[in-house]
Amino acid sequence: MRKKIRIIVVAGVIAAVGGIAIAARDAKDEGKAAAPPAGAPMAPQVPVAEVITRTVAPSAEYTGFLAAPKTVELRSRVGGAVDAVSVPEGSLVRKGQLLFQIDPRPFQVALDTAVAQLRQAEVLASQAQADFDRAERLVATGAVARKTYDDAASARNARQAQVQAAKAAVAAAQLDLSYARVTAPIAGRVDRVLVTEGNLVSGGGAGAATLLTTIVSIDPLHVYFDIDEATYLNVVSRSRPAAGAGSKASLPVQVGLTTDKGFPHRGALDFVGNTIDRSTGTIRARRCAQPGWAHGTRHVRPGQAVHRRGARGRPDRRSGRGHRPRAQLRAGRGREQPGPVPAHRTGAGGGRAARHQRRPAGR
């Protein structure tokens, strides 16, 4: 009986060892079958993005420039020697701030002379008035001739005119003295000093007067850009049908500097030129001034390049990857329509491929 049990146990052990060997062989064969052949290319990895739907509008980007509504060439109205210069070059100045001081002594002397002449004229006018009053009483009694009365009246009128002329001379002398203080006529940013202290400057007319410096206003600022003829006909002219009749209709415009992300500065289209340039096929347009922009961005200067993005069709509701739309000029309301928007996908080689964009309805 014991011998029989021993035989059964040995047979079971042999069977278990054989099963383990067979299982190991099968696993090895499966690993060899799953491994790719040597030299086979790797499968491309494609990123997946969630598809969203939002309203966008076909748009076009234009390059424009900033322009100051006010530009002043600061010149002296009177001639003389420059006593002091207090120009903060490249900085902001307020209206009425003193920038140059012309030697005021010659003008003070001229003012004192004019005041003295006025007093003299007033004394002579008072004497002429007394002579006239005396002649008027005597001519009534016949004590003096009529001619004496007429001469007294003429002398009185002449002296009164001299008083008026002397008063005008005093006012002119006061004005010249005030012109010795050259102040900023507008608020804005001043340029470099062109005439330093100790130099002689000439005054008078704009052509003869010495240029001292220039000032440009910085708040608000205008943005000028050129629109192509097709965009003007399809968007601007249709959105402003009565602009020539005094309509105040305007199109929203967004502007960004070269270093801005997107177009953060908002405004409206308030001017379109009256002639299309045939050499370029464009028409000049302007974005209305936006107060406060320059105070928030101290590096903004007139003449600086900007980018503007405007719509070239109606807004449309489309499907695509989640990116922020940049359309600006809203020419009308769109309707919901499925279709792809521009998106980029990365292939195995790392290149970028743009998908096709369907045109919006109505175009």
Wavefront OBJ file of the C-alpha trace (Angstrom):
o trace
v 0.000 0.000 0.000
v 2.834 2.400 0.894
v 4.589 1.621 -2.371
v 1.460 2.479 -4.305
v 1.093 5.861 -2.563
v 4.774 6.679 -3.288
v 4.257 5.996 -6.991
v 1.225 8.347 -7.137
v 3.122 11.209 -5.412
v 6.103 10.870 -7.781
v 3.777 10.909 -10.790
v 2.070 14.091 -9.519
v 5.392 15.880 -9.049
v 6.505 14.930 -12.566
v 3.218 16.234 -13.996
v 3.523 19.593 -12.144
v 7.097 20.153 -13.319
v 6.092 19.406 -16.914
v 3.188 21.864 -16.758
v 5.435 24.665 -15.479
v 7.946 24.067 -18.289
v 5.220 24.109 -20.949
v 3.777 27.404 -19.565
v 7.204 29.092 -19.578
v 7.778 28.019 -23.178
v 4.416 29.404 -24.299
v 5.070 32.773 -22.593
v 8.452 33.053 -24.317
v 6.872 32.347 -27.702
v 4.214 35.003 -27.154
v 6.874 37.626 -26.250
v 8.758 36.895 -29.445
v 5.575 37.221 -31.516
v 4.626 40.605 -29.927
v 8.051 42.232 -30.482
v 8.231 44.380 -33.693
v 10.709 43.344 -36.329
v 14.087 45.060 -36.237
v 14.251 48.352 -38.169
v 10.456 48.924 -38.256
v 9.357 52.674 -37.911
v 7.731 53.848 -34.694
v 4.051 54.703 -34.758
v 3.414 58.498 -34.854
v 2.143 60.190 -31.717
v -0.818 62.488 -32.379
v -1.973 64.951 -29.679
v -5.700 65.112 -29.042
v -7.575 68.353 -28.261
v -11.133 68.886 -27.157
v -13.392 70.203 -29.934
v -15.324 73.323 -28.944
v -17.771 75.599 -30.763
v -17.720 79.378 -30.617
v -18.448 82.411 -32.783
v -15.489 83.690 -34.799
v -15.120 85.999 -37.773
v -12.660 85.928 -40.662
v -10.229 88.741 -40.014
v -7.285 90.562 -41.518
v -4.359 92.201 -39.767
v -3.054 95.617 -40.767
v 0.061 97.495 -39.771
v -0.417 101.135 -38.840
v 1.232 103.889 -36.880
v 0.417 106.182 -34.002
v -0.073 109.887 -34.630
v -0.458 112.798 -32.249
v -3.568 114.949 -32.781
v -1.535 118.022 -31.780
v 2.041 118.864 -32.740
v 3.688 122.181 -31.841
v 6.960 123.681 -33.043
v 7.891 125.899 -30.118
v 9.329 129.232 -31.286
v 9.925 132.494 -29.478
v 7.604 135.377 -30.334
v 10.242 137.944 -29.342
v 13.959 138.077 -29.937
v 16.662 138.238 -27.310
v 19.184 136.277 -25.297
v 18.166 133.021 -23.630
v 18.619 133.454 -19.895
v 17.437 130.052 -18.666
v 16.323 126.697 -20.077
v 14.116 124.412 -17.996
v 13.046 121.832 -20.570
v 12.718 118.254 -19.242
v 13.950 116.649 -22.454
v 11.915 113.624 -23.471
v 9.531 114.002 -20.544
v 5.967 115.136 -20.122
v 5.099 118.794 -19.694
v 1.849 120.429 -18.683
v 0.169 123.273 -20.476
v 1.605 126.620 -19.350
v 4.817 125.165 -17.924
v 7.861 127.456 -18.290
v 10.430 126.036 -20.711
v 12.602 128.991 -21.841
v 13.249 132.396 -20.324
v 14.294 135.223 -22.645
v 16.101 138.177 -21.098
v 13.162 140.362 -19.945
v 15.088 143.593 -19.236
v 14.717 145.194 -22.697
v 11.007 144.508 -22.645
v 10.656 145.876 -19.128
v 12.333 149.099 -20.274
v 9.984 149.324 -23.232
v 7.025 148.836 -20.900
v 8.190 151.566 -18.548
v 8.631 153.930 -21.506
v 5.138 153.171 -22.764
v 3.655 153.787 -19.325
v 5.412 157.158 -19.097
v 4.147 158.156 -22.527
v 0.651 157.202 -21.468
v 0.845 159.460 -18.436
v 2.107 162.318 -20.604
v -0.719 161.809 -23.058
v -3.261 161.817 -20.240
v -1.914 165.145 -18.899
v -2.057 166.763 -22.332
v -5.557 165.406 -22.859
v -6.649 166.885 -19.537
v -5.244 170.320 -20.539
v -6.954 170.133 -23.926
v -10.262 169.306 -22.239
v -9.927 172.358 -19.958
v -9.167 174.646 -22.947
v -12.214 173.312 -24.760
v -14.515 173.875 -21.786
v -13.264 177.497 -21.471
v -13.739 178.208 -25.163
v -17.207 176.700 -25.063
v -18.312 179.145 -22.315
v -16.768 182.194 -23.988
v -18.060 181.487 -27.468
v -21.593 181.569 -26.110
v -21.092 185.198 -24.932
v -19.181 186.204 -28.062
v -15.952 186.877 -26.139
v -13.928 184.586 -28.476
v -14.190 183.810 -32.146
v -15.836 180.695 -33.429
v -12.509 179.545 -34.856
v -10.932 179.522 -31.400
v -13.689 177.212 -30.239
v -13.186 174.881 -33.216
v -9.426 174.734 -32.614
v -9.958 173.820 -28.954
v -12.357 171.023 -29.909
v -9.899 169.601 -32.442
v -7.015 169.712 -29.947
v -9.132 167.930 -27.331
v -10.055 165.129 -29.739
v -6.431 164.705 -30.833
v -5.217 164.434 -27.240
v -7.847 161.829 -26.459
v -6.701 159.772 -29.468
v -3.123 160.017 -28.234
v -4.225 158.588 -24.900
v -5.779 155.600 -26.657
v -2.597 155.056 -28.670
v -0.485 155.247 -25.521
v -2.712 152.660 -23.838
v -2.274 150.335 -26.836
v 1.494 150.799 -26.641
v 1.440 149.823 -22.985
v -0.581 146.693 -23.786
v 1.869 145.748 -26.562
v 4.840 146.263 -24.237
v 3.180 144.081 -21.581
v 2.542 141.411 -24.197
v 6.168 141.428 -25.347
v 7.294 141.153 -21.744
v 5.040 138.133 -21.233
v 6.436 136.562 -24.414
v 9.855 136.562 -22.767
v 8.524 133.580 -20.808
v 8.242 130.792 -23.363
v 5.743 128.275 -21.980
v 4.257 125.029 -23.281
v 1.123 125.805 -25.321
v -0.160 122.226 -24.975
v 0.330 119.290 -22.640
v 2.424 116.470 -24.054
v 5.948 115.130 -24.468
v 8.730 117.570 -25.238
v 11.679 116.856 -27.505
v 15.343 117.786 -26.993
v 16.505 121.374 -26.572
v 17.628 122.990 -29.828
v 18.845 126.303 -28.325
v 20.822 126.378 -25.108
v 21.304 129.102 -22.531
v 23.237 132.205 -23.654
v 22.280 132.065 -27.327
v 20.427 134.803 -29.169
v 17.089 133.903 -30.709
v 14.943 135.801 -33.165
v 11.205 136.244 -32.839
v 8.404 137.332 -35.081
v 6.827 135.261 -37.841
v 6.948 131.476 -38.006
v 9.567 131.508 -40.752
v 11.929 133.965 -39.071
v 11.526 132.849 -35.460
v 14.096 130.459 -34.020
v 12.885 126.904 -33.382
v 13.459 126.019 -29.732
v 11.947 122.520 -29.432
v 8.856 120.516 -30.351
v 5.957 119.151 -28.306
v 3.528 116.392 -29.264
v 0.362 115.451 -27.449
v 0.277 111.853 -26.236
v -3.176 111.470 -24.751
v -5.244 110.758 -26.696
v -3.523 109.251 -29.759
v -4.759 108.396 -33.245
v -3.972 105.166 -35.102
v -3.725 105.450 -38.892
v -3.663 102.415 -41.191
v -4.372 101.553 -44.818
v -7.299 99.261 -45.743
v -7.305 97.352 -49.006
v -10.045 98.145 -51.476
v -11.794 94.770 -51.144
v -12.119 95.097 -47.371
v -13.356 98.646 -47.755
v -16.086 97.593 -50.182
v -17.129 94.437 -48.326
v -16.984 95.627 -44.723
v -16.417 99.312 -44.127
v -18.700 100.824 -46.757
v -21.532 98.390 -45.976
v -21.291 98.937 -42.238
v -21.251 102.736 -42.632
v -23.776 103.349 -45.436
v -24.633 106.882 -44.326
v -21.185 108.034 -43.242
v -21.151 110.700 -45.934
v -24.457 112.090 -44.640
v -23.106 112.866 -41.189
v -23.780 109.471 -39.651
v -21.914 108.654 -36.470
v -21.845 104.916 -37.141
v -18.501 103.342 -36.301
v -16.831 99.957 -36.366
v -14.985 98.538 -33.354
v -11.238 98.223 -33.828
v -8.664 96.584 -31.576
v -5.017 97.554 -31.643
v -1.853 96.053 -30.217
v 1.736 97.161 -30.019
v 4.483 94.975 -31.432
v 5.186 93.589 -27.953
v 1.556 93.065 -26.923
v -0.069 89.669 -26.818
v -3.165 89.988 -28.924
v -4.976 93.294 -29.330
v -5.716 94.690 -25.858
v -6.459 98.305 -26.829
v -10.009 98.933 -28.004
v -11.422 101.773 -30.038
v -13.622 102.548 -33.008
v -13.155 103.508 -36.643
v -14.038 107.200 -36.912
v -12.455 108.319 -40.186
v -12.070 106.937 -43.703
v -10.308 108.885 -46.431
v -12.069 110.275 -49.482
v -9.677 108.830 -52.073
v -8.244 105.396 -52.804
v -4.537 105.442 -53.577
v -4.244 103.884 -57.030
v -0.563 103.083 -56.578
v -1.288 100.796 -53.611
v -5.012 100.072 -53.930
v -5.629 101.140 -50.323
v -7.556 103.827 -48.490
v -6.399 105.586 -45.333
v -8.460 104.981 -42.184
v -8.147 106.126 -38.596
v -9.025 104.673 -35.252
v -10.485 107.233 -32.908
v -8.424 108.523 -30.021
v -8.483 106.585 -26.755
v -7.892 108.715 -23.660
v -5.740 107.193 -20.956
v -3.787 104.779 -23.151
v -0.496 106.678 -23.044
v -0.680 107.090 -19.271
v -0.895 103.328 -18.880
v 1.937 102.653 -21.339
v 4.766 105.117 -20.864
v 6.729 103.852 -23.884
v 4.023 104.797 -26.386
v 5.230 107.434 -28.858
v 3.685 109.079 -31.929
v 4.985 107.422 -35.074
v 5.279 104.049 -33.364
v 4.202 100.985 -35.358
v 1.087 99.118 -34.236
v -0.894 96.116 -35.449
v -4.608 96.193 -36.017
v -6.873 93.252 -36.749
v -10.221 93.694 -38.485
v -12.925 91.395 -39.776
v -13.239 90.563 -43.470
v -16.633 88.885 -43.269
v -19.532 88.033 -41.021
v -18.995 86.258 -37.719
v -19.689 82.535 -37.975
v -20.171 79.811 -35.397
v -17.641 77.068 -35.978
v -16.038 74.074 -34.373
v -12.367 73.777 -33.662
v -9.670 73.631 -31.043
v -9.889 75.887 -28.026
v -8.095 79.067 -29.056
v -9.058 82.675 -28.469
v -10.577 84.440 -31.513
v -9.017 87.736 -32.579
v -11.680 89.130 -34.899
v -12.366 92.819 -34.379
v -14.525 94.609 -36.956
v -17.956 93.047 -36.512
v -19.759 93.684 -39.769
v -22.876 91.661 -38.864
v -24.224 88.729 -36.878
v -23.326 85.230 -37.915
v -25.377 82.050 -37.845
v -24.517 78.661 -36.520
v -22.818 76.457 -39.051
v -20.498 73.515 -38.441
v -17.106 73.581 -40.011
v -13.417 73.496 -39.105
v -11.454 76.577 -38.109
v -7.706 76.941 -38.616
v -5.934 74.509 -36.309
v -2.463 72.984 -36.246
v -1.529 69.401 -35.617
v 1.937 67.976 -35.095
v 2.994 64.915 -37.054
v 5.697 62.382 -36.351
v 8.369 64.654 -37.794
v 7.391 67.642 -35.652
v 6.064 69.709 -38.635
v 2.929 71.865 -38.531
v 0.049 71.290 -40.918
v -2.884 73.729 -41.185
v -6.389 72.392 -41.737
v -8.718 73.862 -44.332
v -11.130 76.622 -43.238
v -14.580 76.709 -44.754
v -15.876 80.100 -45.805
v -18.753 81.511 -43.733
v -22.264 81.533 -45.099
v -23.261 84.513 -47.153
v -19.875 85.080 -48.791
l 1 2 3 4 5 6 7 8 9 10 11 12 13 14 15 16 17 18 19 20 21 22 23 24 25 26 27 28 29 30 31 32 33 34 35 36 37 38 39 40 41 42 43 44 45 46 47 48 49 50 51 52 53 54 55 56 57 58 59 60 61 62 63 64 65 66 67 68 69 70 71 72 73 74 75 76 77 78 79 80 81 82 83 84 85 86 87 88 89 90 91 92 93 94 95 96 97 98 99 100 101 102 103 104 105 106 107 108 109 110 111 112 113 114 115 116 117 118 119 120 121 122 123 124 125 126 127 128 129 130 131 132 133 134 135 136 137 138 139 140 141 142 143 144 145 146 147 148 149 150 151 152 153 154 155 156 157 158 159 160 161 162 163 164 165 166 167 168 169 170 171 172 173 174 175 176 177 178 179 180 181 182 183 184 185 186 187 188 189 190 191 192 193 194 195 196 197 198 199 200 201 202 203 204 205 206 207 208 209 210 211 212 213 214 215 216 217 218 219 220 221 222 223 224 225 226 227 228 229 230 231 232 233 234 235 236 237 238 239 240 241 242 243 244 245 246 247 248 249 250 251 252 253 254 255 256 257 258 259 260 261 262 263 264 265 266 267 268 269 270 271 272 273 274 275 276 277 278 279 280 281 282 283 284 285 286 287 288 289 290 291 292 293 294 295 296 297 298 299 300 301 302 303 304 305 306 307 308 309 310 311 312 313 314 315 316 317 318 319 320 321 322 323 324 325 326 327 328 329 330 331 332 333 334 335 336 337 338 339 340 341 342 343 344 345 346 347 348 349 350 351 352 353 354 355 356 357 358 359 360 361 362 363
